[in-house]
């Protein structure tokens, strides 16, 4: 005769917990077997079986509740994490009966008040982030509960952001696809839920999160395709701190195989958001600050041999004209890119150099341009022509009779302007470039001589005036 078998589906804690409860029913003392490792299973099983005081004094629900309450208020930091992690095996019941929430609140309280008696193993750590490592090991739902309670207790935003960043950094490598391996077995829906939860946990203060952390979170969000409205919210948030950021904040690694070292596309994306966001009342100082930041970024990534022309140009084209008051840094970045990528075509060179304005370069930068053989012939000719015209106008402005008359100089300017179109089309040889450079240098010498002559005349006039008076 076969014994009767009773099947209880989804019993909290499984057969092991059920066996302990059976022994309790037959008189075994529960205090000998209950511990931080199994208290959650015992409590959930007792609630599941409705072993309340209505059926007998000192029933299992009351004993489990007393032990659980003791743990919440007087347990060690390590035991609190044992209790919270044990909730994962009975997750639906732990949530229903509020055990996970109570434990998360206890952890948040200990992290907030920093009682040394609860963290004896961390006595030597005096920093405010002593609890980050343990909390960053929690599952996203339990981590979210802890962060939520920390916010309610008034924990500073920058500390909360740092903790979220620590948690994200541990999880980040598992969800960014590498080659064709995907996210290491984690379901896309779980990945999306995690990122969306992280975004919802961010404190509302604009400056509480660093630009670098937000960019990595945005990269993650784009990789796993979360909801569009959340992507836009994150982009706006990154844009809000862009003018206060350092170039190191923009250095986001590109994880694509055979791609550039850094991800230029995501930087271009947030730059577009910064300059096109309708809700921003963008003052000139912010625009110029971002312009300087972008030029520094271009100088950094220009050394990357795998950075394509399209990626480099994409960053160049995101900045409006009023975002740069001086083009020296831009020229430095372009020259560095041309030096690192000598194989690109003349057409590709022209496509990136067109962003640079000659009249926004300093005198030293212009002199470097005149001697730079890496620039396309057409650009060299154009800049030389501008330099000649500028020098000729300067000679005219001096108004001295020492070298040439005003009418002669004006005629030369007109001649240059008239011939500029044909020069740009016909100029091919290095010889013609050298001749133009030589003429520019001669005109500069003439200009300096005229300026000295002008100063002498002005001094002489002053002496005459003094003698007359």
DACOR-V195806 format. One record per pair of residues at least 6 apart in sequence whose ideal C-beta (glycine too) atoms are under 6 Angstrom apart, sorted by the first residue. I is the first residue (numbers start at 1). J is the second residue. Records with the same first field share a line. If there is no record, write none. Layout:
I->J, J
//
This chain:
11->18
12->41, 44, 45, 48, 90, 93
13->41, 45
17->41, 45
20->33
21->45
24->30, 60
30->63
34->42, 67
36->79, 82, 83
37->82
39->67, 68
40->86, 87, 94, 99
41->90
42->64
43->64, 68
44->90, 93, 97
46->60, 61, 64
47->97
51->59, 60, 61
52->59, 61
53->59, 62
71->83
72->102, 106
76->118
77->118, 119
80->106, 107
81->134
83->103
84->103, 142
87->94, 99, 100
94->100
104->142, 145, 146
105->149
107->146
108->146, 149, 150
110->118
111->131
112->153, 155
122->130
128->159
132->163, 166
135->146
136->166, 167, 170
140->194, 197
143->167
144->197
147->201
157->203, 205, 208
158->208
160->203
161->208, 209
164->201
165->213
174->184
175->183, 191
176->223, 255
179->257
183->191
191->224
192->224, 226
195->220, 221, 226
196->226, 230
199->230
202->209
206->240
211->241, 245, 249
212->249
214->237, 238
215->252
218->234
219->266
221->231, 234
235->270, 273
238->270
239->270, 273, 274, 277
242->274, 290
243->286, 289, 290
247->296, 297
250->267, 297
251->262
252->263, 266
254->260, 262, 263
260->304, 306, 307
261->304
262->301
264->311, 315
268->314, 315, 318
271->318
272->318
287->323
291->319, 323, 324
294->319
295->329, 330
298->333
299->332, 333
301->307
302->333, 336, 337
303->340
305->340
309->344, 348
312->337
313->351, 352
316->355
326->360
327->356, 357, 360, 361
328->362, 365
330->356
331->356, 365
334->352
338->374
346->376
349->376
350->376
353->379
358->383, 386
369->383
370->437
380->433
381->427
384->436
385->420
387->440
388->416, 440
389->413, 416
391->443, 444, 447
392->409, 412, 413
394->447
395->409, 447, 450
396->406, 409
398->450, 454
400->450, 453, 454
402->450, 453
403->446, 450
//
